[in-house]
Amino acid sequence: MTRVLTWFLVGFFAGLGDYAFAIGYGLCASIIAVSVLNVSPKHAVAAIVTSQAISSLPAVLFHYRARNIESLNVPKPLLYFIGFTSLLSFIFAELVANIPKSMERILYTLVLLSALILMEVKKRFKIRNRYAIPLFSLLAALDKSVVGGGLSLIFVMVQSSLGINLASAIATVPLLKLLPTLSTFVGYLFSLKHFPWIETLAMTCGAITATPLSSKLLNRFKPSDNFLKLIIIIAILLNTLREVLGL
C-alpha cells in the first residue's frame, strides 16, 4: 500500500509540474524516483513514459476546456522535430535497457548535465532552427530514454521560436510528446523482462488526478526556466554524491 501511495504522489507532482509549468513530467518523476527513492533508472523510466502517455490526453482536454490552447494546428518544423525525436527515442530505449547497471546513473547524470548546458547555450546564443531542431531532437530523445522526460522546455522553446503563444505552447506539450513517449514505452516493453506495471498504474492515477488543477494553474503562473535549472542541478549533485559514496 505504501509503495502504491508513493508512486501515486510521484505521478501527481510530476503531472502538476509538467502540465502546469512545463517543468517536465519525466524530469520531476525521475528525480524523485531515481535521486530520492533510489529506483533503477531504466525501471523508473519505463513506468514514467507509460503513465505519461496515458495521462497526456486528459491533460490536453482540460487545457482545451480552460481555453489555454489557441490552436491545434502543428507547424511542419515541429512535425519534423516530433518524428525525429520519436524514432530516436525508440532506438535509445532499446540500447539503454541493455546497458550495464554500473553505467546507468552515470549516463543519467550526463544527460541531465547536457540539458543544462544546452539551455544556457540557447539562452546566450542565437541558433537557427535548421540546426537547433535536430540538436533538440537528439537531446529530447536521450532525455526521454535515459531520464524519462522529453524535456518539455525544449518543446516549448521550439514552439516559441515558431511564434506560438507561450501558454498555448505549454498546454499542447502533452499532445506533442505523445508519439515519442509511446515509442519509448514500446522500446522498453520489448526490452525489459519485468515491466513495472504496479508503479505505472499508481503513477497514472496520480497524474490524471492532477490534470484539472494544472489547467487552472497555467492561467495564473508563468513557467520559470531558472526553477527548472535548479531542479536539474540538485539531481546532478545527488547522483554525483551517490556515485562517490557508492550508494
N, C-alpha and C positions, 0 to 999 in steps of 0.2 A: 504493500500500500504506500509506503514511504517513497519507494522508487517511482511509482506511478505519479504521485503528487509532485515530486521533484521535477520530473520531465514535463508535467503539465505546466508548472510555473516557468520552466525554461522556454516552452513554446509561447506562453502568454507574453513574457517580457520581450522575446525575440520578435513576435508579431507586432507588438506595440512599438518597439524601436524602429522596425523596418517600415511598416505600413503608415506610420505617422510622421517619422523623421528621416526616413531613408538611411538610417544608420547601417542597416544590413541585417537581414534575418539570420543568415548563416553565421555572420560575424558575431552577433550577440549570442546566439545559441552555442556556437563552438567555443567561444571564450569561456562561457560558464561550464560547458561540458568537459572541455579539454583542460583549460587552465585552472579551473576551480575544482571540478569533480574528478579530474584525472582520468577521464574516459579515453580509450584508444581513439586517436583522430579519425581513422577510417570508419570505425563503427559509429562514431558520433556524426560524421558527415553523411553516412548512409541514412540515418534516422532523420537528420536535418533536411536534406534535399527532398525526401519523400513527404514529410509533413509540410514543407514549404509549397510543394507542388499542389497539394490538396487544398491548402488554405489560401492560395493566391486568388482563385476565382471569387470566393466570398469577400475578400478584401477589396477587389476591384468593384464588385457590385455595390458595396457600401459606399465607396468613394464616388461612384457614379450617381448614386441616390443622393449623396450630400452635395452634388454638383462641384466636386473637386476636379473633375475631368472635363476639359473643354472639348476635346475631340478624340475619337479612337482611330483616326487616320494615322498610319505609321509611314514616315518618310523612307525612301529607298535606302539611304545610307544606314539607317537604323535597322532595316531588314537584313542588310549585309552583315552588320555587326552581330545581330541575333543568330543568324545562320552559322557564321564562322565560330562564334562562341559555343554554340550547341554541338557542333562537330568536334571541336577540341575538347569540350567537357566530357563527351562520351569516351574519347581516346584516353584522356588523362585519368578518368575513373578506372579504366581497365589497368593502367600502369600503376597508379597509386595503390590500388588494392593488393598488389603483389610486392610492394617494396618491403624490405626488412623492418622489423619493429624498431630497431635502433635508429633508423633514419627518419621515422615518421615525424617526431617532434622537431627535428632539425629542419626538415622541409617545410613543416607548418610555420615555423618562425621565419624562415627565409621568404615565404610568400607574403606574410604579414609585413615584413620589412620592405619588400618590393612595392607593395601597395602604398605604403607611407611615402616612399621616395617618389613614386610617380605622381602622387597628389601634389607634392611640393614642386616638382618639375612643371606640371601643367599650370600651376598657380603662378609661377615666376616667369615662364617662357611660353610664347605663343606657338602652339604646334598645329600644323594644318591637319584637317580632318582625314585626308587621304593617308597620312602617316599615323595619326592618333588612333583612328578606329581599329586598324589591325593590332596595334600595340595594346589598346584597351581590351580587345577581344582575347588576346593571349593571356593577359593578366586576369581577366574576369573568369576565363576557363580554368586557369590554375587555381584561382581562389575558390571557385565552385567545387573543384575536385579535391583540393587539399584542406581547405578551411571550412567548406560547406556553404560559403556565401557566394554571391555573384557580384559582389561589390556594387550595391545599389547606387552608391555615389557615382560610380562610373557611368551607369545607365542615365542618371540624372545629368551628369556633365555632358554626355554625348547629346542628349535631347536639348539641353540648354544651348549648346553650340549650333543646333539646328533651328533655334528661335522658338522653342516650345516653352510655354509658361512654366515656372518653377513648380508651383503647386500641382499643375496637371502632370508634369514630368514625374513627380513623386508618386502621385496617385496611380499612374499607369505602369509603374515599375513592376509590380507583382505580375501583371499580364505579360509584359515584355520578357521577364525572366522565366516564364513558364516552360518554354521549349528547352533552353539549356538546363533547367532544373530537372525536367523529365529525362533528358538524355543522360545526365549524371546518375540519376536514380537507376535507369536501365543498366548502365555500366556497372554499378555496384551490385545490383540484383543478381547479375550473372557472374560476378567475381567473388563475392563473399559466400562462404559456406554456411554461416549462421547470420541471417539478417535480423537486426534489432527491431522486431515488429512491435513489441510492447512499448518501448521507448517512443517509437514512431507514432503510435496511436495516441499516447498521452500528450506528446508534443502537438499533434494536430488539433486535438481538442482545446488545448491552451491557446494556440494561435487563432483558431476560429473565434474563440471567446473574446479575444482582444480586438477583432476587426471593427465592431461598431464604435468602440471608443477611439480607435485610431483615426477613423474618418472625421470625427468631431475635433480631435486634437490638431489635425492638419489645417483646419480653418483658423486656428488660433496661434500656432507656433511655426517658426521657420527652422529648417534643419541647420545644424552647425557643423561644418567640417572640422572645426577645432575640437569639438567634443568627440568626433569620430577618431581623430588623430590621437587623442588622449587614451581612448579605449584600446587602440592598436598598440600604443607604446606600453601600456600596462600589461597586455597579453604577451608582448615580446619579452618584457622583463621577467614575468612569471615563468615563462617557458625556458628562458635562459638560466634562471635560478635553479629550476628543476634539473636541467642538464648538468649544471655544475655540481649540484648536491647529489645527483644520481637518484632522484626521487621518481 
